[in-house]
Amino acid sequence: MKTLLAAALSLFLLGAAAAEPTLNRAQALQRLSHAEAEKRREAVVRLGDVGLMSDAKALVEELRDPDEDTRSLAEEALWKIWSRSGDSEIDTMYAAGTRQMAEGLAEDAIDTFSRIIKRRPGFAEAWNKRATIYFLVGEYEKSIADCDEVMKRNPYHFGALAGYFQIYLQLEDYERALKFGYRALGVNPNMEGVRQGVAAIEKKLGRSRQFI
């Protein structure tokens, strides 16, 4: 028994020694171009943990990766990066606001995100969350205004672009809805709901499909 346990322990230690060290940010960015999909997946997951706003462009490119899992993980990584303000106190407030949203406490969530915006106006995701709540309560003009603020700070924000699409769809302004639907899919072609909505509008207007 002792011999078997010793052998098992040796194998465990050998495996641990052979394990690849955790990627740093620079290594993860470099690995995005790796030929193996598994390596690219590791890279985008790591960037979700340590990436900066300046890494968004590289991750946006991964939204067109030939590997479906890499595309999905890249989208998740972008949301994680966008949700970090760089200030622990603001991040705590942000987490509280998202919980209020999930619980349907719209007024409380609007108040929380408004306080975040006042304290840290450069934090694009606070504007985006407030835009989402305004949309949900039917305050479309306020939602559009907040989406404008998101795009000033984060031109890759496909969520805000999809938000414009949904707003103009509700307002039955189909031309503008199409414009923003195309822009959203131009950044992130994986949003199936937007794609279906665009196709429905194109059919309604008698347009040829521009996104397959």
C-alpha positions in Angstrom: 0.0 0.0 0.0 2.8 2.4 0.9 4.5 1.7 -2.4 1.3 2.4 -4.3 0.7 5.7 -2.4 4.3 6.7 -3.0 3.9 6.1 -6.7 0.7 8.0 -6.9 2.3 10.9 -5.0 5.2 10.9 -7.4 2.9 11.0 -10.4 0.9 13.9 -8.8 4.1 15.9 -8.2 5.4 15.2 -11.7 2.1 16.5 -13.1 2.2 19.6 -11.0 5.8 20.3 -12.0 4.8 19.9 -15.6 1.8 22.2 -15.3 2.0 25.4 -17.3 2.4 28.5 -15.2 -0.4 31.0 -15.2 -0.2 33.4 -18.1 0.5 37.0 -17.5 -1.4 39.7 -19.5 1.3 40.1 -22.2 1.6 36.3 -22.7 -2.2 36.0 -23.0 -2.3 38.7 -25.6 0.4 37.0 -27.6 -1.3 33.6 -27.4 -4.5 34.9 -29.0 -2.8 34.2 -32.3 -1.9 30.6 -31.4 -2.7 28.0 -34.0 -4.3 25.7 -31.4 -7.9 26.6 -30.4 -7.3 25.4 -26.8 -4.4 27.8 -26.4 -6.6 30.7 -27.7 -9.3 29.7 -25.3 -6.9 29.8 -22.4 -5.7 33.3 -23.5 -9.1 34.8 -23.7 -10.1 33.4 -20.3 -7.0 34.8 -18.7 -7.6 38.2 -20.3 -11.0 38.1 -18.7 -9.3 38.0 -15.4 -6.4 40.4 -15.9 -7.1 42.3 -19.2 -7.5 46.1 -19.5 -9.8 48.2 -21.5 -7.0 48.7 -24.0 -7.2 44.9 -24.7 -10.8 45.2 -26.0 -9.7 45.5 -29.6 -7.8 42.3 -29.5 -10.6 40.4 -27.9 -13.2 41.9 -30.3 -11.1 40.3 -33.1 -11.6 36.9 -31.3 -15.4 37.3 -31.7 -14.7 36.1 -35.2 -12.4 33.2 -34.2 -13.1 30.0 -36.2 -13.6 28.2 -32.9 -17.1 28.6 -31.4 -15.9 28.2 -27.8 -13.2 30.8 -28.3 -15.8 33.3 -29.6 -18.1 32.7 -26.7 -15.2 33.0 -24.1 -14.0 36.2 -25.8 -17.5 37.8 -25.4 -17.5 36.7 -21.7 -14.0 38.2 -21.2 -15.0 41.5 -22.7 -18.0 41.8 -20.3 -15.7 41.0 -17.4 -13.2 43.7 -18.4 -15.9 46.2 -19.0 -17.4 45.6 -15.6 -14.2 46.5 -13.8 -13.9 50.2 -12.9 -10.4 50.1 -11.4 -11.7 51.3 -8.1 -12.7 48.6 -5.5 -15.4 50.9 -3.8 -17.0 51.6 -7.2 -16.9 47.9 -8.1 -18.7 47.1 -4.8 -21.4 49.7 -5.7 -21.6 48.3 -9.2 -22.2 44.8 -7.9 -25.0 46.1 -5.7 -26.6 47.8 -8.7 -26.5 44.7 -10.8 -28.1 42.8 -7.9 -30.8 45.4 -7.7 -31.4 45.0 -11.5 -31.7 41.2 -11.1 -34.2 41.7 -8.3 -36.3 44.1 -10.4 -35.6 47.1 -8.1 -35.4 49.5 -11.0 -35.5 52.8 -9.1 -32.9 51.6 -6.6 -30.6 50.4 -9.4 -31.0 53.7 -11.3 -30.0 55.6 -8.2 -27.0 53.3 -7.6 -25.7 53.7 -11.2 -26.4 57.4 -11.1 -24.2 57.7 -8.0 -21.5 55.7 -9.7 -21.7 57.9 -12.8 -21.4 61.0 -10.7 -18.3 59.7 -9.0 -16.7 58.0 -12.0 -18.1 59.3 -15.2 -15.5 57.6 -17.3 -16.8 54.1 -16.3 -18.7 53.2 -19.4 -20.4 50.1 -18.0 -22.3 52.2 -15.4 -23.8 54.2 -18.2 -24.7 51.0 -20.0 -26.4 49.4 -17.0 -28.5 52.6 -16.4 -29.3 52.6 -20.1 -30.6 49.1 -19.8 -32.8 49.9 -16.9 -34.2 53.0 -18.6 -35.1 50.7 -21.6 -36.8 48.2 -19.3 -39.0 50.9 -17.7 -39.8 52.5 -21.1 -37.7 55.6 -20.7 -36.4 55.3 -24.3 -35.0 58.8 -24.7 -33.0 58.5 -21.5 -31.8 55.1 -22.5 -30.6 56.5 -25.9 -28.8 59.3 -24.1 -27.0 56.9 -21.9 -26.1 54.7 -24.8 -24.5 57.8 -26.4 -22.3 58.1 -23.3 -21.3 54.5 -23.5 -20.2 54.8 -27.1 -18.1 57.9 -26.4 -16.1 55.8 -23.9 -16.2 52.4 -25.4 -16.7 52.3 -29.2 -16.6 48.5 -29.2 -19.6 48.1 -26.9 -21.8 45.8 -28.9 -24.2 45.7 -25.9 -25.0 49.4 -26.2 -25.3 49.0 -30.0 -27.7 46.2 -29.5 -29.5 48.5 -27.0 -30.0 51.2 -29.7 -31.4 48.5 -32.0 -33.9 47.3 -29.4 -35.0 50.9 -28.6 -35.6 51.9 -32.2 -37.3 48.6 -32.8 -39.7 49.4 -30.0 -40.2 52.9 -31.4 -40.9 51.3 -34.9 -38.1 53.4 -36.3 -37.0 50.6 -38.5 -34.3 52.5 -40.5 -32.4 53.4 -37.4 -33.0 50.0 -35.9 -31.3 48.5 -39.0 -28.5 50.9 -38.8 -27.6 50.0 -35.3 -28.3 46.3 -35.8 -25.8 46.2 -38.6 -23.3 48.1 -36.4 -23.8 45.7 -33.5 -23.3 42.7 -35.7 -20.3 44.3 -37.3 -18.6 44.3 -33.9 -20.1 41.0 -32.6 -21.6 38.8 -35.3 -22.5 36.1 -32.6 -25.6 37.9 -31.3 -28.3 35.7 -32.6 -31.2 37.7 -31.2 -30.0 40.9 -33.1 -29.4 38.8 -36.2 -33.0 37.5 -36.2 -34.3 41.0 -35.5 -32.4 42.5 -38.4 -33.6 39.7 -40.7 -37.2 40.4 -39.6 -36.9 44.1 -40.3 -35.2 43.5 -43.7 -38.1 41.2 -44.6 -40.6 43.8 -43.5 -38.9 46.5 -45.5 -38.3 44.3 -48.5 -34.5 44.5 -48.2 -32.0 41.9 -49.1 -30.3 40.3 -46.2 -26.9 41.7 -45.4 -26.0 39.4 -42.5 -26.3 35.6 -42.8 
